[in-house]
Amino acid sequence: MDSRLADFLLRAEAVLARLEPLLPVLRPQIDWQQSLAARWQHDGRSGFLTPVKVSLDMRLSDLIGVDRQCAQLARNTQQFIQGLPANHALLWGSRGTGKSSLVRALLAEHAAAGLRLIEIERDHLADLPRVVELLSGLSQRFVLFCDDLSFEAGEGDYRVLKTVLDGSLERAPDNVLLYATSNRRHLVPEKQSDNENWQHVDGELHPNEAVEDKIALSDRFGLWLSFYPFTQEHFLDVVRHWVQVHAEKAGLVWEWDETLEKAAIRWALGRGNRNGRCAYQFARDWVGLQLLSKADD
């Protein structure tokens, strides 16, 4: 190869290497007729939507013992699907009690009517204006889903998020709602010291500004749904449901008895909690063990 040509190619490669980070990345458009869900991601330069495959196995009937919460969010979602006024929702409470499962069950319930789900992480919520802009004008109805939305003590970015939520949600088109889950009702840890500076001024009680600042973030959600720890009876009801579901899929004949009940209780004690996730995991383990024993016979 001619030395001048080789030198030219080397310089061209160097120029392209410098320009590549500045060039726009071409990404395929999402076909919302085919894709039921997407995730907002970052590549280090910008955010974008990427389609994700979701299972529609979870149904509202699978959520045992949270009938009130299911009914309220289902009604709110039905209003949204029909183009009626609906509220952004915060589902808060104990872990493993069905908060995320409820949102995914509603997708399965209303996907045929045009409901779509977009997962967005807490660290990317500052991109809400961009996400909303991309969805505006589309015929589908989009639930932006932020799972486990919370902030640790000392984190100040919740103030930025409060402003973003306020502006983005107020101006969001009528085909966009935000559903978030959290283990905390007010999303930010509250300390005893937050309440040490309450004082009376002219007969009025003025709480410390830190308390108001923290509570104001969750106030951006019009619908609050509470999920509480399971009682043992509630836990066993959920265990029975999931054992039945998995046993029927596997063609396993079974019956509820004292031995099975004690096994479920021991499982929960070993895990240190009683919740829907724990019940689901026990049911899979128990049904799998029965099938394994049956195969060995």
DACORWO-V736891 format. One record per pair of residues at least 24 apart in sequence whose C-alpha atoms are under 6 Angstrom apart, sorted by sequence separation. I is the first residue (numbers start at 1). J is the second residue. D is the distance in whole Angstrom. If there is no record, write none. Layout:
i	j	d
I	J	D
I	J	D
//
This chain:
i	j	d
117	142	6
119	144	6
121	146	6
114	140	5
115	141	5
116	142	5
117	143	5
118	144	5
119	145	5
120	146	5
114	141	6
115	142	6
118	145	6
122	149	6
186	215	5
149	181	6
186	218	5
142	175	6
143	176	6
147	180	6
148	181	5
149	182	5
141	175	5
142	176	5
143	177	5
144	178	5
145	179	5
146	180	5
147	181	5
148	182	5
143	178	6
145	180	6
153	189	6
136	173	6
150	187	5
151	188	5
242	280	6
129	168	6
235	274	6
239	279	5
243	283	5
242	283	6
230	274	6
60	105	6
230	275	6
59	105	5
58	105	5
56	108	5
162	217	5
37	116	6
39	118	5
36	116	5
37	117	5
38	118	5
39	119	5
40	120	5
37	118	6
88	177	6
90	179	6
92	181	6
94	183	6
88	178	5
89	179	5
90	180	5
91	181	5
92	182	5
93	183	5
88	179	6
90	181	6
92	183	5
92	184	6
92	185	6
90	221	6
89	221	5
88	221	5
93	226	6
88	222	6
89	223	5
90	224	5
91	225	5
92	226	5
93	227	5
94	228	6
87	222	5
89	224	6
93	228	6
94	229	6
87	223	6
64	238	6
97	275	5
96	275	5
97	276	5
96	276	6
96	277	5
//
